[in-house]
Amino acid sequence: MFEKWECHTLVVGGGLAGLACALTLQDAGVDWLLIEKNDTVGGRVRTHTTEDGFLIDRGFQVLNTAYPALHRWIDLQELQLGEFASGADVFLKGKFHRVGDPLRNPSDLFPTLAAPVGSLKDKINILRLVWFCSKPQNFHAVDKMTTEEFLLHFGFSHSMIERFFRPFFGGIFLEEELLTSAGKFVTLFSYFSRGRAALPARGMQALPELMASKLPPERLKLGAAGESLKEGAVFTESSQIKATNVVLAGWDVQHRLLQQPLPETHSAYTVSFARPRSPERGKSYLKLNGSPKGVVQTVAVNSAAQPSYAPADFDLMAVSTRREASVGQIKEELMAWFGPAVKEWTHLRTDHIQHALPQEWASFSPQLVQSIQGVKVLCCGDHTETGSIQGALTSGRKAALAARSS
């Protein structure tokens, strides 16, 4: 049966940006409707639950508790967050070396000073960097520099960059050359220095599901893909929706309905393993590869941060790799990190996310608003702000505020 609907603002796409847009419209009392091609909300934020009870996010994802946009609509306590420790254990020359945050965990002071990861000057510079990144006016002042250029200009040594910043932020940016705009680096570093990297008790997909739960279910049309924009309306396979405003939330939606080229993106490889429960379960520091050699980039014991991610007798290990690699190759490399016990690890899942994050060599400048056949069309998504959960949520809110005024 072919249906016809009308609303003031139609949101096409139920990822984080689309949900943030709908919540903002709801708060403003605007008549809206959201359609999503999949049968669940969340976009790229997905969690797979295995038969044995492991929660495996689609790619290594974390929720930073300092993201301001999160606090607009949800109480983080509802997510029952488990947190990673601030800092990292860097694997270098056959050993792990702690680079922690002594301001939050004083016991990390002496291990951090003793770690052969940069000089004493580098470690003092990190305190300067925390202060610098706390000033919002500095975010755009360094936009035209790459992250590597900025770190060198700031006075960090090549050793500190190679052994800490490159593997840590290479895993965040999904590119270890650190060509990403320094503006994004400064923005994200400010969040990491103020907040915690955390995981919800039901997996990362709990975030979009919680956002969706605060919206009237009859306004969310799942399994309805926007296929064309013509005659002043959006058409799905079984409906026509007329609206004064149409918000296209996500680059895939904009590609499909506006024929806009897809942005250049970074891919990600994450391999998940089950490890028999270890004393390491209580140590939730991210493990970094401090060497440019090897395929392994980072290892996160997700169940150490959030115990619900694994059954009681196991740990869930999320291994991010620099490139595609076989399970055997990864396990062989990790035996140098964790010993022969790695042979007993069970491979659970491999995720290759081809379009994980937009490339951010400079600030984005997309065309956000246009008029098509009398319809005001607005674009949002993390590729219009910054490639992050904060960017997606902020972009959705901005689109809603622009739609509300018309």
N, C-alpha and C positions, 0 to 999 in steps of 0.2 A: 504494500500500500504506500503510495507516494503522499508525503505530508508537506504542509506549508506552515512555516513558523515565522514570527516576527519578534524583534526585540530591539532595544536601543543600541546595545553593543554585543556583538558576537565575538567570542574568543575561540580561536581555532588552535588547538594544541593544549594538552593537559599536563605538560611538564611543569617544573617549578615556576617558570616565568608566567605561564598561563594561569596557574593556580593563584599566584600572587596578584595577577591582574584581576581575576574574579573576586578575590577577597577584598581588594580595594574598591571595586565597583559595588560589592555588597555593602560595605561600610558606608559608601556614599549614597546608598539608596537608588542606584541606577538599575534599570531593567536590563538584565544580561542573560546570556546563555553560553555555555561552553561545550564544544564538541571535541572529541579525542578519538583518533583512529584505532587505538588499542583498547583492550577490555579492562585495563587498569591505568591509573594516573601515574605520573612520575617521570616520563621521558627516559633519560639516560640513567636516572637513579632507580636501580632495581636491586632486589635481593632474591637469591635462589635458596630455597630450603631443601636440603637433601633428606632422603628417607631416614637417615641416621640422626638427623637433628642439627646438622651444621648449617649456619647462616652464612651464605657466600654472596657478598655484594658484587655487582657487575663491575669489576675493576676495583682497585684499591681506592676507597673513598672514605673521607672523614668529615665530620661536622665540626666547624670551629665555633666554640661557644661565644666568641666575641663578635660574630657577624651581627651588625645592628639590625639588619632586615629581618632576622629570625624572630626578634623579640616583638615585632609589630603584631603578630597574629597568634603566636603560640607560647605556652609556658614550657620551657625546656624540661621541667620536671616530668611533664607528660611523656617524654621520650625515654625516661629512665636511663640516662646516659652513663656510659662507662668511659673513662678517660685514659688516654695515653699519657705517659710521663713527659714532661717538658725536656727536650734535648734528644740525644741519640747516642747509640753505641756504634762507633766507627770501627770497622774491621780493617786492620792495617798490619802488614808484616806478621800475619799469623795470629793476631790477638785483637780483642775488642778493647777500645779505649773510650771512656765516657766523656762526652761533651754535653754537660748539663746546664741547668739554669740555677746557679747558686742562690739567686734572689728568691726563688720559690722552694728550692730544696738545698739548704746549706750544706748538707753532707756531700753534695756534688762538687763543692768548691775545690778541694785538693785533687781529686781525680781529674777534674777538668783542667786545672793548671798543669798537671803532670802529663796530660795526653800529648803525644807527638803530632798533634793536629793544629798546626799554626804556632805562632810565637806568643809570648806574654802580651806583646803589643796587640796582636790580633784579638786576644781575649778581652783586653780593655776596650778595643775598638767595637766589640759587640755591644758593650754598654752604651757607647756613643751612638751606635746604630739604633738601639732601642729608643733613645731620646729623639734622634733625627726622624724616625718613622712615626713618632707620636704626633708630629706636627702636620695636620692635613695640607697645609700650603706646600709642603715638600713633595706631595704625590705627583703633581703635574710639573714641578720644576725639573724633574729628571726624566720626563717622558721620552725625550729624544735620545737618551742613552740606552744601550743594552744593559742588562743586568751585570754582565761581566765587566763592562766599561765602568759602570758605577762602583762596583766593589773595588776595582783597582784604584779608581779615583779617590775612594773613601779611605784608602790606605791599607787594605787587606793584602796579605802576602799571597803569592801564587800557591804556596803550600796550603793555606787556609781555604782558598777558593777550590783547589783541586780535591782536597780531602774532606771538606765539609759542605761548603755551599753548592758545589757542582752536583754531588750525589743527592743532597737533601732537596734542593730546589729543582734539580733536574727531574726528580720524581714528581714534584708538584706541577711543574710546567710541561712535563713530558718531553723535554729536550734538554740534553746536558751541555749543549754549547752555550747556554745562558744568553741566547740572543733575544729572549723575551724582554719587552720594554721594562726599564728600571722602575717606571711608574707602577707597574703591576707588582714588582718585587717589593717596593716600599709599602704598598697598600697591604699585601698579604703578610709581610713581616710584622706590620703593626698589629694585625689580628693575632698572629701566633704569639707575639710578645705579651698580649693582654688576655688571650683566651686559651682554651685547651682544645686539642684535637680529640674528638669523642665519637663514640658509636652508640646508636640507640639500641635498646634491648631487643627490639624486633628487626634489627637490620636497618640499613639506610633508607629502604623503601618506606619505613614507618614515617619519615618526614612528609613526603607528599600525601600519604594516606591520612595523616593527622590534619594537614591543611584541608584536604578534600572533605573531611568529616565535619568541618565548620561551615560547609556550604550546603544549601538545600539540594538533596539528591536529584530532585526532578529537574534541576537546572544543569545537571551534568549528563551529557549524552555520550556514553562510551560506545566504542565500536562504530563510530560515525566519522568517516574520513572526509574532510573537505577536499573535493576533487576539482572544483573549478569556481572561478569568480567571474560572473557575467550577468548581464541584464540587471545590475544593481543588487545581486544576491549571491550567496554562496550555495553551491549545490553539493549534496552528498549523493550516494547511490540511491537513497530512498526519500530525500527531502530537499526542499528549497527554503533557505533562511534569509529573510530580508532584514537588514539592519542599517541604522544610520552610520555606525562605526563597525569596522571589522579589525580585530587585533590578531595578527598572525604571530603566534608565539613559538618561535623556533626556526632554525635555518632550513630544516627539511620542509616545513610548511610554506615558507617564503619561496623556496625553490619550486615547489609543486604548483602553487597558485599564482605566483608572479613571474615564474621562470627566471628568478634571480640566480646567479651562479652560486654554488655552494662555497662557503669560505674555505680557505686553506686550513687544514686541521692537523693535529697530532694524534697518532694512534697510541694504544697502550696494550701491554701484555701483562696479564696477572695469572699466576699459577697457584692454585690452592692445594694445600696438603693437610692431612690429619697426622698429628704427631702424638704418640702415647704421652699422657700427661707428665709434665716435667716440673722440677722445682722452678724453672724459668717462668712458670705460669704467672707468678706474681710480679714479674719484671716487664713492664710495658713500654720500655724504650724502643723506638724504631731502630732497626739495625741498618747501617749504611755500608756500602762498599767504598772504602776510601781509596781504592786503586782504579785507574782507568781500564784495567784488564778484567776480563770475565764478562759473562752475560748477566749475572745477577746485579741488580741495582739496589734494591732495598728488600728487607724482610720485616714484616710486621706480625707479631704474635697477637692477632686480633682478640683471641679469647683471654689474653692477659689483661687487655683494656676492658673488654666486655665479656664476662664469663658465659653469657647466654649464646655466644656464637659457636659454642662447641659442647658436646656431651661432657659429663663430669669427668670421664676418664681420658679425655683427649684435649689437645690444643689445636686451634686452627691457625695455620701459618699461611699468610698471604705474601707471595713472592712476586715482586715486580721485576721484570727483566728489560734489558736495554734493547733487545730485539727478539725475534722468534727463536726459540730453542726447544730441544726435546726435553722431556721429563728426566731422562737419564743424564743428559748433560747438566741440567740444573742440580740434580741430586749429587752428582759427582763433585760439582763446584762447592756445594754447601757442606760437604763432608769436611772441608778445610775450616769452615766456620763453626760447625756444631759436632764434629766427630763422626765416627762410624755409625752412630745411632740413626743417622739420616737414612740409612738403608731400610729402616723399618717404617719410614714415613709412607703414607698412602696417598696417592694422587687422587684428588677429588674432582677437580675441574680446571680447565684452562679457558680463560676469556681473552679474546683479541677484540678490542674495541677500536674499530677502524677510524671512527670520527669521535674521539674522546673529548678533545678540547680544541677551541679555535686557536690558531697561531696568533701571537700578539707581539709582532715585531715593533708595532707602534700603537698608539691609541686608535680605537675604532672610530670610523666616521661614516657609518652606513646611512642610507636614506630611510629615515624613520617614519615619515608621514607623507602620504600622497593621496590624491583624489582619483578614483577610478569609477567612471560612470555614475558620478554623484555620491559615491560611497567614500567616506574617510577611512583610509587603510593605514593602520599603524603596525610597526614591526617591533618586536622585542625578543629577548633571548640573551643568553650570556655573551654571545658574539657581538652584542651592541653595547656592552658595558665592560665587563672583564670576565674571563673564563673561570667562573667559580659559582658556588651556590649563592654567595652574596650578590654577584653580578646578575644572575638569573632573576632573583627575587626583586632586586632594585629595578631592573628593566621592566618587569611586569607591572610594578607599581607606577612607574613613570608613564607607561602606555595607558593605564587606566585613568590617571589624572588628566592626560591629554584628551581621552575619549569623553570623560565626564563633562568637560567644558563645552561640548558641542551637542 
